[in-house]
Amino acid sequence: QQQQQQQQQQPQIMQRNPYQPLPGGLPVDGGLAAGPVQDFKDDLAREAGVVTPGVDDTPYVQYAIEALTRGNRESGYSGDGSSGSEWGAGGGGGGGGLGSGTLPVGYVPAQHQQQERHQPREGESTEPSSTLDPALKQRFEEDRQLLQTPFQPKNPAVSADSLASTLLKNGPRPAQPHEWRPLDRDALIAKVGEPRANGLPTLDFLPMPLTARSLIAFMLMCLFMVAALIFSAVWSHTQNGLTGYVSIYGSSYFLFRILPQFLGGLLLLWAQFIIITAFRILPFVHLASPNIRERDGALFEDMYPRSFLWPPQFIGGWKVWVPILATWVFGMTLPLLSSLFTVVYVDDVWMWATVQGVAWTAVALYLVMFISTAILWRYFATLRSTGLAWDPRSLADIIAIVSETNTADEYRGTQLASNRGHIRFALRHQANVRLGYWTWKDGRSGVWYTLGSPMDQGLIAVPLPDQLTGKGMTKFQEKQGLMAAININPIAGSNSGSGTGTGMGTGTGIGEDYDMEAGSDGTPSPQGRYRYLPWCLRTSPLLLLLTGAFILLLALFIVSFLPATRITKGFLPGLPAAPVQGAFSAANFLYSFLPSLLGLILYLLFQTIDMHLRILQPWAALSSSNRKGGASADASLLADYAACGPVTATFHALKNGHWRMAFTSACSTLFILLPVLGGGMFMALTQPAGALVDDHDDVPTSEEQVLMFPNFPAFTIVLALCVLYFLALLSLFPARKPFRFPHGVTCLAEIISYLANEDLLGDLAFKHCRSREELKEKLGTRPRWTFGLGYGGSTGVAGEETLGIKFGGLDQPFLS
C-alpha cells in the first residue's frame, strides 16, 4: 500500500516547481534535514553545465549585479549608495527562507551551503536518504557537482580566487559580448584587409616640435652656439681680445652685449615649446603603450608643465625627464650670455674680450641641452605608436578621441570632485584603459578608434593595488559614500593629490573641499561649482604680485629721473671694475648677470600665469556664454591656445575675440626681452678728470672715476616693459569667475570628467573623424556650445543633472 501511494505521488513530484520545497528532506550528515530543503536547479543552470562544463560562472553573475548597482556603488559623488541591494547568504531579493519566491540562477541556499561544508560524523552515511526517490537523488548529485563553488558576494576575494583557479585549470573563458580587444596595425590589416586598413589613419602622429626635423634643427642651433662660444673664447685668449671698443652705443655694443642673449632667448623659447608639447603628448603615448604598467596612471599625468620657474615635475622615464630637467637649467644661459663679453685694456687700446669662465660654462649648458634633445629625439623616433591620428590641440580633439569610449559611466559624478586624488579613487577600476583601435573580442566585425577598456575583468569588486604608490586601495562599500570612504572632511577639506591647486581663492569663506552634495535640494552648490582657481589667478597672490611690481616700477622711476639719483649720470659700482685674468670684471659681471637674472624670474613668473590662462580660456568661454546662447566652436572647443607657440596664440585669440588672452600672450612673449635687455643695460666706464660736474658746486671734478653707466635705449625699453608688466597683472583682476570650476583641467581624467555625458559623446559631429580638418568641418554644423548644468548623464538616466559641456545654450537657475 505504501508503494502504491509513492507511485501515485511520484508524477506530482516530478512535475513540481523546481523552487518549491520537496516532500521530504535531503541528507545532512548522513541523516535527514530538520526541515524541507529547496531544489535550486533550473533550465538555465543545466544549459550552462552543458555549454561550458567546469567553468566558474561566478564572475558573470557578479558582473551582472555590479552592472545593475554600479550607478550607486561606483560613483561615490552623485549616488547616495543606498539603493544597492544587499544579498543574504541564503538567497536574494526579499526572500530569506526556503520556498519564498524565485532565486537568482546559480544561487545555493545558505542551508545547503552549510550542509556542503559540514563533515560527516563517524559511522554516518554520506548517501542521500533511501526514502527519497532515486530520480531526485540523481538530480541532487548533478546539482552539487555543477555548482561546486557557491556565489558569495560577502567575500569577493573568494570569487577572485575561484576565477583564477578556473582559468588555471580549465583554460581561458569564452569571450563575452561586451568585451573589446585592442588592434595594432598588423592585426588591423589582417582583420579588414590592406585596402581598407589604408583608409584608416596610422596612429603614429607626432606634433611638429617633436618631429625629427624640428629636433635636429634645434640641436644644430645648439651646436652653432657651442661653436661660436668656443671660437670667441679661444680667439680672445690667443689674440688678447676680439676687436676694438668704440662706445656704449652703436653696432659693436649691440653685437657684444645684446645679440648673444637675444639668440639665447630665442633658443630658450624653442626649448620650452618642445617640452610643453612633450607634456601634452606623453599621456596619450603612455595610454597607447602595450605595457599595462606604462599605461597605469597615464590618465592622471600632467598635460602641461606647471612652471619653468620652480623645479620641474618629472613624467615618464629618464628619456623624458632628463630633457625636462635640462630645459629648466637651460634658462640660466641668458644671464651667462649677458655677462659673456667685457672690455680690457691692451697696448693702450680698449678691446672687447670674452670672459673665459662664463664662456665655457655656457658651452657646457648648450652641450647638455644638445645631448638631452638627442635623447628625446631617440625616444620619440623609436616609438612604435603614439596612439594619435592627429594633434590633440583642443577640447574638440579630445572629445573625438573619447566619443566611442566604453568607460564614460566610470566618470559619473566625478565632475564635482575637488581634486585629482578623488577622481583617481572613483576610477580605481580603470587600470587597463588603452588608446588605439578596438574590435569585438568574440570575433564580430567592427573597428573603431577610442580610449577604451577591454572590460574583461568582470568588474570584480576586489581592492586593486595602486601601482604608482604600491599601496592598496580601500574597498568601497555599497552603503558608504565616497566622501566617507576616503575620509574627507567636507568642511575643512583636503588639498592632497591635486597637484594643480584646488583652493577657492578669497572672498568665499568656504573650505577648499566643500561638500558637493550638502545642498538641501540635491543640486551642486555654487561654492562647489566655483571651487577651483589656479593659485596665480587667486586674489591674494595677484595682489602680492601687483604690489611687488608697483614697488619695483616706482623704484626704477625714482632712481632714473630724480635729480639726486639720476642714473644717467652714472653710479659707483662698489666692486673692482678692472679686468683680471680671463677678462673677468667683477663690476661688469654683477651688473649684467643680476639684472638679467631678475628679468628672467619676471619672465618665467608671468609665463606661468599665461599658461594657466591659455589652458582655462576655452573653458571660460564656454562657462561665460550661457546667457548668450553658447560660445562658437572656434572660440571654445577648437581653441588651442595651450598648444600654440609664443606668437601664434596671440593671433588665434584676436581672431576669436579673446582680447585679454591676446594681450597677456603677447606680453608673455615680449617679456623675454627683460632678461635680454636687462643684461646689457649697464657697463663700467672710466671718465677722465674734468668730465663730471659736481651736483652741489657745479664745477668739474679733478679725479678720474669708474662708474656704471646705462645704455639709454636699452634702459628705456626695460622701463616700458616694466610698465607693461604692471598693466598685464592689473588686467587679470576683473572677470575671473568664468575661470572657476569644481576641479582643474590639467590631466586627461580631469578633462574627461567634464566630457563624459551622453549629450556630448553621443553627438555625431565627433564620431568617426579621421583628421582634424574633418572634425572642424563637422563642428561647423554645431555653432553654439556651453558649459554648465544640464540633464541626461552618461548613463542616460532621465532627469539626472550633470555638469559639463553641452550643445547650445543653457537656461538653469543654478548658472546665474
Helices and strands as residue ranges (DSSP letters): H 2-14, E 27-28, E 31-32, H 43-51, H 58-73, H 110-117, H 134-146, H 156-170, E 180-183, H 185-192, H 194-198, G 208-210, H 212-239, E 243-244, H 251-257, H 259-287, H 292-295, G 298-300, H 318-330, H 333-338, E 341-346, E 349-354, H 356-381, H 395-402, G 408-411, G 414-416, H 420-426, E 434-440, E 448-452, H 482-485, G 516-518, H 526-529, G 535-537, H 539-561, G 563-565, G 567-569, H 586-624, E 631-632, G 641-643, H 648-656, H 659-670, H 673-678, E 682-687, E 705-710, H 712-730, G 737-739, H 748-755, H 758-761, G 764-766, H 772-779, E 784-791, E 801-807, G 813-815
